Amino acid sequence: MYIHDLTINNYRSFESDTTITFNSGTNVIIGQNNAGKTTVIKALELLFNPKKNKRLTIDDFNKNIPISSLQQSPPSITISATIKESPNEYEYSDDLVTVSTWLTKLGTPYEAKITYEFFLPEKEWEEYFTALKKLELKSNHDLWNEIENNFLRKYIHKIYIGDPEFKNSVETETINKFDFQFLTAIRDVERDLFTGRNALLKEVIDFFMDYEIKVDDSLERDEKNAQIRDRKRDFSREADKLIQSLQKRMDSGKDQMLRYVQNTGASMGEMQPKFEGTILDTELYSALKLIVESETGMKLPAVNNGLGYNNLIYISLLLAKMQKDSSGEYLGSNSKVYSILAIEEPEAHLHPSMQYKFLKFLKQNRETEVRQVFITSHSSNITAAVDIDDIIVLYNDDDEMKVSYPGRVFDEGSLEDIKSKRYIQRFLDVTKADLFFAQNVILVEGLAEQLLIPEFAIGLGEDLIDTHTSVINIGGRYFDHFLKLFDTNRSDYALKKRVACITDLDPVRKNIKEENGTWKSCLPLFLENDTKKYSYRAFSNKILHNKETIESENNQIRIFSQEKCESSTFEYDVILQNITNRNLIIDSMSNKPELEKLMELYEKDNPTEKLIENIRKGNFKDELSSCLPNMKYDPSWIKKHIIAGRYLKSINKGEAAQELAYVISNDLEKDNVTCPKYIKEAILWIKKV
């Protein structure tokens, strides 16, 4: 069995019924701060942790309930979980026996239900309504104060199983079969762990003591118990020798210690105090301390470790305890049947590589008896380290909690969707994983756009940080793969975010006479110049062909690019809008003196031929010279595009991105650079301006 889903009503940030569906293994619940991640874990704890205090406070209610609703009935909190049969579960398993009285659906797969309610009993309702009538309500705050001061103490909690309408209460024996362990983000593992006096370490030591006998399948249970008893007996004999040694060392001192017995009257008749004792092996656990030993043999207390390492040690021992608690042979009928591990923000104590290793361990290690894992996080490192199917995204949409499941947006019956899912999983690194946390997303093709668009936004007075907008570099034209994550029309599981796709036109041409000719890049200057020799396309990007369809089907997605037949790439458009800005001719560019000269000639309004003369020999110059007589464009337009074309051919994108970002950020401060039109449109749209 496994916890299939959780429905929360009126608990903390969850107002109306919100259902979260889980995987049978690992579930990574992510989202921004205050997205409700911890609330989900707390809700599970209320249901499945018998040691958890079930009484709630006034702050556990969702305060967005309208006054009109509170006047009709007192507020209540309801949390329910559906448990389903696991795919490989055998008939009449311990799982089924455990939840047999919880069943709401018989057959295969079976379903069971458990429900927590925190409510005001009906016998108190009349007094509640009377109090509300007398109350002069000026705001919700007044009403909640009345509930807290006069009615919260009368609230009760119940846990029901099966159909909640039947009000069948859960049995203590049954709920005790669940082992719920919750590691909060703020914990003191040094206090909780590192001496044998601690219950956790003591339990684990006792379980793994004589472990080679306990796991020896060649022995019957009686034989195992006999061998362990023999070891305990041997230990007692050795311990008696220690006691005798202590008594011998006390022979002379004992008389001095007890010489006042007679004088104080503590001695009555023939009765005399003496020292005797025995030592059990379990009593010596408290003498054991956890230490760490280096390769050189140096031994240090575990408290000298860093907090991250100690947290891993603590979690490891906790998993060992969970294994112990699920051992029927060790605990008999008191053993746990279903173990749940919940971890809040593992990134609080673990650096990225340790996070990755820990998550890998949880998913792959089968020696632990943890059946289902729940992890909350707002770390891109955590998200990038797990399968996309394990990710559950919580977010707030117009004050309503929503849930998205990125792995489920892909149709498993579609080869194209399978390809997209594999691509995203393969390339979901830390920077791309940020798209799950951002409120708005700008998808770009390369590093230059990723670095420069935030700078342009600041220059426009629209800092993207203010609206939690992330610029995600998808490393090419792979928009179709990523857009499936956000297309709410094709899937209810999609992420509802505002998404701007910024892409290049990349015009191309193909030689007509070449039978198997390939499309090659073509500068705007040369488009449609020789239709007898070439076929032309003003843009080659697939997403631009589908722009109208994509935007009409989803108003949360917009596609932005340069003006057709007027531009080519991001860098081309930047220089086109800043045609004489010499600061943009960065050090890593080839042809730097040549570009500076071209800008100078343009400023002095020299003829086009003069610009061409100052271009060094090559294919660009040759084609430009041959095409110029037939060009029907305005001379100023031609000169601009000569400079932009030469600039594009001189730039090394990999090296130039960071240099350009630095130059443009400085120029923006001085108001010396103009943002390309399509970039400005994208920034203003994503900011909802």
PEPE-V834307 format. One record per backbone hydrogen bond with DSSP energy under -1.0 kcal/mol. NH is the residue of the N-H (numbers start at 1). CO is the residue of the C=O. If there is no record, write none. Layout:
NH CO
NH CO
This chain:
2 84
4 82
5 82
6 20
7 80
8 18
9 78
10 15
12 60
14 11
18 8
20 6
22 4
27 373
28 390
29 375
30 392
35 32
40 36
41 37
42 38
43 39
44 40
45 41
46 42
47 43
48 44
49 45
52 49
60 57
61 58
62 10
70 66
71 67
73 69
77 118
78 9
79 116
80 7
81 114
82 5
83 112
84 2
85 110
89 86
93 90
97 93
98 94
99 95
102 99
104 111
105 111
111 105
112 83
113 102
114 81
115 160
116 79
117 158
118 77
119 156
124 121
125 122
128 124
129 125
130 126
131 127
132 128
133 129
134 130
135 131
137 135
143 139
144 140
145 141
146 142
147 143
148 144
149 145
150 146
151 147
152 147
154 151
155 152
156 119
158 117
160 115
161 168
162 113
166 163
167 164
170 159
175 171
176 172
177 174
178 175
179 338
181 340
183 342
192 188
193 189
196 288
198 195
202 198
203 199
204 200
205 201
206 202
207 203
208 204
211 208
213 210
214 210
215 211
216 213
217 215
219 216
224 220
225 221
226 222
227 223
228 224
229 225
230 226
231 227
232 228
233 229
234 230
235 231
236 232
237 233
238 234
239 235
240 236
241 237
242 238
243 239
244 240
245 241
246 242
247 243
248 244
249 245
251 248
254 250
257 253
258 254
261 258
264 260
266 261
267 261
271 268
287 284
288 285
292 300
294 298
297 294
300 292
302 290
304 301
305 302
310 306
311 307
312 308
313 309
314 310
315 311
316 312
317 313
318 314
319 315
320 316
321 317
322 318
323 319
324 320
325 321
326 322
327 324
331 327
332 328
334 331
335 332
336 325
337 177
338 177
340 179
341 372
342 181
343 374
344 183
345 376
348 345
349 346
350 346
355 351
356 352
357 353
358 354
359 355
360 356
361 357
362 358
363 359
364 360
365 361
371 339
372 339
373 25
374 341
375 27
376 343
377 29
383 379
384 380
390 387
391 388
392 28
393 404
394 30
395 402
397 400
402 395
404 393
405 493
408 405
409 406
414 411
418 414
419 415
420 416
421 417
422 418
423 419
424 420
425 421
426 422
427 423
429 427
433 429
435 432
436 433
437 434
438 434
439 468
440 468
441 498
442 470
443 500
444 472
450 446
451 447
452 448
453 449
456 452
457 453
458 454
459 455
460 456
461 458
462 457
466 463
468 465
469 464
470 440
472 442
474 444
482 478
483 479
485 482
486 483
488 486
491 487
494 491
495 485
497 495
499 556
500 441
501 558
502 443
503 560
506 568
508 537
509 520
510 535
512 533
517 514
520 509
522 507
526 523
527 524
529 526
533 530
534 530
535 510
537 508
540 505
546 542
550 546
551 547
552 548
553 549
554 550
557 554
558 499
560 501
566 563
573 569
574 570
575 571
576 572
577 573
581 578
582 580
584 581
585 582
586 584
589 586
590 650
595 591
596 592
597 593
598 594
599 595
600 596
601 597
602 598
603 599
604 600
605 602
606 601
611 607
612 608
613 609
614 610
615 612
622 618
623 619
624 620
625 621
626 622
627 623
628 624
630 627
631 628
638 634
639 635
640 636
641 637
642 638
643 639
644 640
645 641
646 642
647 643
648 644
649 645
656 652
657 653
660 656
661 657
662 658
663 659
664 660
665 661
666 662
667 663
668 664
669 665
670 666
671 668
672 667
680 676
681 677
682 678
683 679
684 680
685 681
686 682
687 683
688 685
689 684
